[in-house]
Amino acid sequence: MSETGDKSPSEKKISFEDALSQLERIVDAVEQEEISLEQSIDKYAHGMNLIKYCRGILDQAEKRIELISEQEKKDRSTNPPA
Protein backbone atom coordinates (compact mmCIF):
# COMPACT_ATOMS: atom_id res chain seq x y z
CA MET A 1 0.00 0.00 0.00
CA SER A 2 1.24 3.47 -0.83
CA GLU A 3 1.71 6.38 1.57
CA THR A 4 -1.68 7.67 0.54
CA GLY A 5 -3.46 4.43 1.42
CA ASP A 6 -6.80 4.32 3.17
CA LYS A 7 -5.57 3.04 6.53
CA SER A 8 -4.54 5.51 9.21
CA PRO A 9 -1.09 5.17 10.80
CA SER A 10 -2.60 3.73 13.99
CA GLU A 11 -4.34 0.98 12.00
CA LYS A 12 -0.99 0.03 10.49
CA LYS A 13 0.75 0.10 13.92
CA ILE A 14 3.81 1.96 12.69
CA SER A 15 6.43 3.33 15.03
CA PHE A 16 6.80 7.00 15.88
CA GLU A 17 10.10 7.07 13.99
CA ASP A 18 8.54 5.49 10.90
CA ALA A 19 5.73 8.06 10.98
CA LEU A 20 8.27 10.90 11.15
CA SER A 21 10.21 9.38 8.27
CA GLN A 22 7.03 9.23 6.18
CA LEU A 23 6.31 12.87 7.03
CA GLU A 24 9.80 13.87 5.89
CA ARG A 25 9.33 12.03 2.58
CA ILE A 26 5.96 13.73 2.06
CA VAL A 27 7.44 17.19 2.72
CA ASP A 28 10.37 16.50 0.39
CA ALA A 29 8.10 15.33 -2.43
CA VAL A 30 5.76 18.30 -2.12
CA GLU A 31 8.58 20.85 -1.81
CA GLN A 32 10.37 19.48 -4.86
CA GLU A 33 7.13 19.70 -6.85
CA GLU A 34 7.70 16.20 -8.21
CA ILE A 35 4.02 15.31 -7.90
CA SER A 36 0.70 16.50 -9.27
CA LEU A 37 -1.71 18.74 -7.41
CA GLU A 38 -3.99 15.79 -6.69
CA GLN A 39 -1.08 13.77 -5.32
CA SER A 40 -0.06 16.77 -3.21
CA ILE A 41 -3.53 16.96 -1.70
CA ASP A 42 -3.53 13.21 -0.99
CA LYS A 43 -0.10 13.45 0.63
CA TYR A 44 -1.21 16.48 2.66
CA ALA A 45 -4.17 14.51 4.01
CA HIS A 46 -1.93 11.56 4.84
CA GLY A 47 0.58 13.89 6.46
CA MET A 48 -2.11 15.38 8.67
CA ASN A 49 -3.06 11.86 9.81
CA LEU A 50 0.59 11.15 10.58
CA ILE A 51 0.87 14.37 12.60
CA LYS A 52 -2.22 13.44 14.61
CA TYR A 53 -0.80 9.97 15.20
CA CYS A 54 2.59 11.36 16.32
CA ARG A 55 0.95 13.88 18.65
CA GLY A 56 -0.99 11.03 20.25
CA ILE A 57 2.21 9.10 20.87
CA LEU A 58 3.91 12.20 22.29
CA ASP A 59 0.93 12.91 24.55
CA GLN A 60 1.08 9.35 25.91
CA ALA A 61 4.83 9.66 26.49
CA GLU A 62 4.35 12.96 28.31
CA LYS A 63 1.71 11.42 30.59
CA ARG A 64 4.02 8.50 31.39
CA ILE A 65 6.85 10.89 32.24
CA GLU A 66 4.54 12.92 34.49
CA LEU A 67 3.46 9.76 36.31
CA ILE A 68 7.07 8.67 36.79
CA SER A 69 8.00 12.13 38.10
CA GLU A 70 5.04 12.19 40.48
CA GLN A 71 5.92 8.75 41.80
CA GLU A 72 9.53 9.83 42.33
CA LYS A 73 8.36 12.88 44.30
CA LYS A 74 6.12 10.68 46.46
CA ASP A 75 8.95 8.23 47.06
CA ARG A 76 11.27 11.04 48.14
CA SER A 77 8.70 12.55 50.49
CA THR A 78 7.86 9.22 52.17
CA ASN A 79 11.45 7.94 52.25
CA PRO A 80 13.77 10.91 52.80
CA PRO A 81 17.50 10.22 52.46
CA ALA A 82 19.26 9.21 55.67
VOBA-1610 file (N, C-alpha, C; in pm, whole numbers, padded with zeros to 5 digits, always signed):
BEGIN
Met+00084-00118+00000Met+00000+00000+00000Met+00088+00124+00000Ser+00047+00224-00072Ser+00124+00347-00083Ser+00104+00435+00039Glu+00181+00544+00047Glu+00171+00638+00157Glu+00034+00703+00164Thr-00037+00704+00056Thr-00168+00767+00054Thr-00278+00663+00067Gly-00247+00548+00125Gly-00346+00443+00142Gly-00458+00484+00234Asp-00562+00400+00239Asp-00680+00432+00317Asp-00660+00417+00467Lys-00572+00330+00510Lys-00557+00304+00653Lys-00480+00416+00721Ser-00525+00450+00842Ser-00454+00551+00921Ser-00328+00488+00979Pro-00232+00571+01023Pro-00109+00517+01080Pro-00135+00424+01197Ser-00234+00457+01283Ser-00260+00373+01399Ser-00313+00236+01359Glu-00385+00228+01248Glu-00434+00098+01200Glu-00320+00013+01148Lys-00215+00076+01101Lys-00099+00003+01049Lys+00000-00031+01159Lys-00013+00032+01278Lys+00075+00010+01392Lys+00221+00040+01357Ile+00244+00157+01300Ile+00381+00196+01269Ile+00443+00265+01389Ser+00573+00268+01393Ser+00643+00333+01503Ser+00641+00484+01483Phe+00670+00555+01592Phe+00680+00700+01588Phe+00786+00742+01486Glu+00900+00674+01489Glu+01010+00707+01399Glu+00972+00683+01253Asp+00898+00575+01227Asp+00854+00549+01090Asp+00755+00656+01043Ala+00668+00700+01133Ala+00573+00806+01098Ala+00646+00935+01064Leu+00748+00969+01144Leu+00827+01090+01115Leu+00899+01077+00981Ser+00951+00961+00954Ser+01021+00938+00827Ser+00925+00956+00709Gln+00804+00904+00724Gln+00703+00923+00618Gln+00670+01071+00600Leu+00658+01142+00711Leu+00631+01287+00703Leu+00742+01359+00628Glu+00867+01324+00658Glu+00980+01387+00589Glu+00976+01359+00440Arg+00942+01237+00401Arg+00933+01203+00258Arg+00820+01281+00191Ile+00709+01297+00261Ile+00596+01373+00206Ile+00638+01518+00183Val+00701+01579+00284Val+00744+01719+00272Val+00842+01734+00157Asp+00939+01642+00148Asp+01037+01650+00039Asp+00970+01643-00098Ala+00877+01549-00114Ala+00810+01533-00243Ala+00730+01657-00280Val+00659+01713-00184Val+00576+01830-00212Val+00665+01952-00240Glu+00770+01969-00162Glu+00858+02085-00181Glu+00932+02079-00314Gln+00965+01961-00360Gln+01037+01948-00486Gln+00943+01950-00606Glu+00815+01962-00579Glu+00713+01970-00685Glu+00725+01857-00785Glu+00756+01737-00735Glu+00770+01620-00821Glu+00637+01550-00846Ile+00531+01599-00784Ile+00402+01531-00790Ile+00293+01627-00835Ser+00183+01569-00879Ser+00070+01650-00927Ser-00003+01715-00810Leu-00090+01807-00842Leu-00171+01874-00741Leu-00254+01773-00663Glu-00316+01681-00735Glu-00399+01579-00669Glu-00316+01493-00575Gln-00197+01455-00619Gln-00108+01377-00532Gln-00065+01461-00411Ser-00042+01589-00432Ser-00006+01677-00321Ser-00116+01682-00216Ile-00239+01692-00262Ile-00353+01696-00170Ile-00364+01564-00094Asp-00349+01453-00164Asp-00353+01321-00099Asp-00242+01309+00006Lys-00122+01352-00030Lys-00010+01345+00063Lys-00031+01439+00181Tyr-00090+01556+00157Tyr-00121+01648+00266Tyr-00216+01582+00365Ala-00320+01519+00314Ala-00417+01451+00401Ala-00349+01340+00481His-00265+01263+00415His-00193+01156+00484His-00098+01215+00588Gly-00033+01322+00552Gly+00058+01389+00646Gly-00014+01438+00770Met-00134+01491+00752Met-00211+01538+00867Met-00248+01421+00959Asn-00279+01306+00900Asn-00306+01186+00981Asn-00181+01143+01057Leu-00067+01151+00992Leu+00059+01115+01058Leu+00089+01210+01174Ile+00064+01339+01153Ile+00087+01437+01260Ile-00004+01407+01379Lys-00128+01378+01353Lys-00222+01344+01461Lys-00175+01220+01536Tyr-00130+01122+01462Tyr-00080+00997+01520Tyr+00043+01025+01608Cys+00137+01103+01557Cys+00259+01136+01632Cys+00226+01216+01758Arg+00135+01309+01747Arg+00095+01388+01865Arg+00035+01298+01972Gly-00042+01198+01930Gly-00099+01103+02025Gly+00009+01026+02099Ile+00110+00982+02025Ile+00221+00910+02087Ile+00296+01002+02183Leu+00321+01125+02142Leu+00391+01220+02229Leu+00310+01252+02354Asp+00179+01265+02339Asp+00093+01291+02455Asp+00100+01175+02554Gln+00097+01052+02503Gln+00108+00935+02591Gln+00243+00933+02661Ala+00348+00965+02589Ala+00483+00966+02649Ala+00490+01073+02758Glu+00433+01189+02732Glu+00435+01296+02831Glu+00361+01255+02959Lys+00247+01189+02943Lys+00171+01142+03059Lys+00251+01039+03139Arg+00318+00950+03070Arg+00402+00850+03139Arg+00514+00918+03217Ile+00576+01018+03157Ile+00685+01089+03224Ile+00632+01162+03347Glu+00515+01223+03335Glu+00454+01292+03449Glu+00425+01194+03562Leu+00373+01076+03529Leu+00346+00976+03631Leu+00474+00930+03700Ile+00578+00908+03623Ile+00707+00867+03679Ile+00760+00976+03771Ser+00752+01101+03729Ser+00800+01213+03810Ser+00720+01226+03939Glu+00588+01211+03929Glu+00504+01219+04048Glu+00538+01108+04146Gln+00558+00988+04094Gln+00592+00875+04180Gln+00727+00899+04248Glu+00822+00953+04176Glu+00953+00983+04233Glu+00941+01085+04346Lys+00858+01187+04326Lys+00836+01288+04430Lys+00774+01224+04555Lys+00676+01136+04534Lys+00612+01068+04646Lys+00713+00981+04720Asp+00795+00909+04644Asp+00895+00823+04706Asp+00993+00904+04789Arg+01033+01019+04741Arg+01127+01104+04814Arg+01063+01161+04940Ser+00935+01195+04932Ser+00870+01255+05049Ser+00840+01151+05157Thr+00815+01027+05118Thr+00786+00922+05217Thr+00911+00851+05265Asn+01017+00858+05188Asn+01145+00794+05225Asn+01259+00893+05207Pro+01269+00993+05296Pro+01377+01091+05280Pro+01513+01025+05299Pro+01616+01080+05233Pro+01750+01022+05246Pro+01797+01029+05391Ala+01876+00928+05428Ala+01926+00921+05567Ala+02037+01019+05594
//
